[in-house]
Amino acid sequence: MDSIITAIAGIYIFIIMGFIAKMSLKQQIDDKTITLINVYFLQVFLTFWGLLLQPVNIDFLFAPLVYFVIISVVLFFTITTAKIFFKDKKERSIATIAAIIGNTGNLGIPINIAIFGTASIPYTTVVNLVNVVIVYTFGVYYYSRGSFTIKNSLINILKLPILWAVIIAVMLSVSGYRPSKVVEGTLMMGAYASMTMQLFLFGIYLYGTRIKEINKVLLSYVSAVKFIVLPFVAFVVLYLLHLPSIVKGVIFIELMMPLAVANVNLSSLYECSPKVVTVLVFVTSLLFLGTIFATIRIVHFL
């Protein structure tokens, strides 16, 4: 348990730093510029480093397939119900996609290692790969739809270099390419810079954000999807499948991760109420702290 708390605490340090920086420097910090640098440049390094660090092994592909099926079921649910609850275009986009984009990388991976050990790394790696694809396809599309047409939203997916980086990195990994120590070191520098900046950016957006200003229906809806609908669907699907317990555990833990900071990046990039999304990420992060230990207990019943 101590290792889980340490993993979470280490991440929140950078969020606090971002909050203090914005509180101290205010308008001297340009939120949008940081977002653009991170999304268009540094996250390319993160993508290559994450996907080339561990070989993509076909034996581990069943785990991300199950993860994708569960996400697809919940996405169908949100697409259907968000239209009923939200008339505002941006709120409907946020309600549709936010809860599905979880922090499977810089939070999910260390927590799974703390629970299952290094044996979980191959599974968390490929699950995180699928989540990256979801973020920069479905995520980009729905956050774009808050301000753009369907056509332009689809174009926005193709314009992001990260998606192309994913394709190239997977092709290199499958072909057997392994980066040299020098290349790996360079990729690692960019990757850690990206993760740090992403957390820092979250702290920046937290400053000046007021929970009371958000639509309470939206907050309740996203929280319910994240912590009730998603785990229910995940439990049913995983319970019915005959998989090794570690695979079920990794998938369930990854699905229970709070909203990823990538939600803030995309909502800021496409002007889809980033302050609102920041509140959602913050609230689900707090709820996650209260549910993680119950989640670990549920894993034993799968």
N, C-alpha and C positions, 0 to 999 in steps of 0.2 A: 504493500500500500504506500510506503514511503517513497518508492521509486515513481509511482504514478503522480503523487503530489508534487514531487520534485520536477517531473517532466512538465506538468501544467504550470508550475510557478515560474520555471525558466522562460516559458513562452510569454507570460503576462508581464514580465519585466520590460520587454520592448514596447508593449502596448502602453504601459504607464509612462515610459520615456517619450513616446509620441504625444501623449496627452499633455505632459509637462512642457514639451517643446512648443506646442501650439498655444498653450496658455501663456507662455512667457514671450514668445515672438509674434504671435497673432498673425497679422497680414504679411509679415515678412516671409512666411512659409506659404508657398503656392501649392495647394493640394492637388490641383489638376496636373501640374508639371511632374510631380512625384509619381502620380498614377501613370502618366504616359511613359516615363522613363522605365518604370517597373514592368508594365504590360508589354511594351514594344521592344524592350532590350533585355533587361535582366532576367525576365522569366523564360527567355529563350535558353539562357545558360542553365536555369533550374530544370527545364524540360530535358535537355541533353544529359545533364548530370544524373537526374533521377532515373532516366530510362536506360542509360548505358552503365550505370553502377552495378546493376544486377542483370544477368542475361535473361531475355524473355524466353522462358521455357514453356513449351506447349503443354507439358504435364500440369502446369499451374493455371491454365487458362479457364478451367471450369469455375474457379472461384469468381473471377470478374464477370463471367457469363451470368452466374446466379445473381451477383450484385446488380448487373444491368437489368435483369428481368424484374427484380424487386423495385428498382428505381422507375422502370417503365410503367409498372402497375400503379405506383403512387402518382407518377406524372399524369397518367390518364385520369386519375381521381381529381387532381388539382385543376387540370384543364377544364374538366366538366363542372366542378363546383365553384371555381373562382368566378366564372361567368355569372353565377347566381348571386354571389355575395358582394361583388365589387363592380361598380359601373365606371369608376375612374380608370382610365386606360393604364396608367402607371401602377396603380395599386393592384390591378388585375394581373399585370405582368409579374410584379413582385410576389404576389400570392401563388402564382403558378409555379415559379421556379426556385424561390429562395430556400425553402426547406430541403430541397433535393440536393443542393450543393453544400456538402458537408466538408469539414476540415479533415480529410483523410490523410493528408500529407504530414505537415509539420506538427500536428497534434495526434492524429490517428496512428501513425507509424511508431512514435516513441511509446505511446500508451500500450499498443499491442506487444511491443518488445518487453515492456515492463510486466505484462500479464503472462504472455506465452513464451517469452525468450526469443532468441535470434532465429528460431525455427519458423517464426511468423513472417520474417522479412520477405521471402519470395512471394507470399500471398499478398502482403500489404503493398508490395511494389506493383503487382499487376492490377490490383484493385484500384490503387491510386492512379494508375495509367488510364483506366476506364473513366475514373472521375474527372481527370484532366480533359479527356475528350468530351465528356458531358458538359463541363464548364464552358469550354470554348466552341461548342456547337449549340446545344439547347440553351445554355446560359447566355451566350452572346445574343442569340435570337430573341429570347423573351425579354431581356433587359433592353434590347434595341427597340422592341415592339412598343415600349412605353413612349417612344418619341419618333420612331421611324415607321415607314411602310413595310409590308411583308418583303418586297423586293430588296429594299435597302438593308433590311435586317439580315437577309441571306447573304448579301454582298459583304456586310460587316464581318460575317464569319470567315469569309475567304480572305479578307484584308488583314486579319491578325496573323502575325508571323508565328505565333505559338502553335497553331494547328499544323502548319507546314513543318515546324520543328519536331512535332510529335511523329508525323509520318516518316520523316527522314531518320529520326532516332530509332524508331521501331525497325525500319528497313536495315539500318546499320547493325542493330543488335541481333536480328534474325540471321543476317549474313555472317555473323561471327566476329564482327569488329569489336575490339576492346581498346579503349583509349590508353595511351601511354601514361606514365606517372605525371609527366609535365602537362599533358592535355587534361588529365583528370584534375590536376591541381588548379588549372585555370578555370575549368568548368565549376569546380567546387567553390572557388572565390565568388564567381557570379551568382551561383545558386544560393549561397548563404547571404549574400548581399540582397538578393531578391526576397528571401524569406524574412530577413530582418526589416527591410523596407516595407514589406507588406503588413507586418505587425505594427510597425511604426506609423504607417498610414492609417491603420484602424484607430490607433490612439489619437491621431490628429482629428479624425472625423468625430470621435467621441466628444471632443471639447466643443462645447456650445450646443450639443444635442440634448434635447429635452424629451424624455419618455412621454410626458403628458401631452405633447404636441402630436403624437402619432395616433392614427386611427386605431382605436382599441379593438375593433373587429378584426382588422388586419393583423395586429399583434397576437390576438387569441387564435386566429386561424392558422397562422404560420407555426406558432408554438404547438398547436394541437396536431398539425400534420407531422411536425418534426418528432414529437415525443409520444404520440398516441397512434396515429395512422401508420406511419412508417415502421415503428417497431412491431406493431401488430401484424402487418403484412409480412415483414421479415421473419417473425417468429413462426408464423403459419407455414411459409414456404420452406424455411430451413428445417422445421420439425418434420416435414413430410419427405425430405430428401435424405438419402443415405450417403452422408459425407463424413470424413474424419472430423472429430470434435474440434480440432484446432482450426479447420477451415470454416466450420460453422461459427466458431467463436470470433475469428478475425472479421468475417463478413458482418456479423451482428454488431460488433464493436465499432467498425468503420461506419456503419449506417447510423449509429447513435451519436456520432460526433456533432458538435454544434455547427451552426452555419459558418461556412468558411469566409475568411476575409476577402476572398476572390469576389464574393457578392458585392462588397463595397467598391472594389476596383471596377467591376463592370457597370454597376449603377452610376458610378462617377463618370466613367468613360462615355456612357451613352445618356447621361443626364436624366436618369430614372430615379429621382428622389434618393440620392445617396445618404442623406441624413436619416431618412426613415429606415433604410436598409442597415445603417450603422446601429440604430437602436435594436433592430431585430437580431443582429449578430451579437450584440451586447447581452440582451435578455436571454437568448438561447445559451450563451456561454455561461451565464449565471445558473440557469436551470440545469445545464449539463453537470456543473459542479455538484448539484444536489442529486443527480440521477446516476452518475457513473458507477457508484458502488452497488446500487440496485441492479444496474445493467450487468455487472460482473456476475451477480448471483443468478440472473435469468439465464445467462449463457450455460450454466450447469444443467439446465432442463432441456436443452436442445438435443 
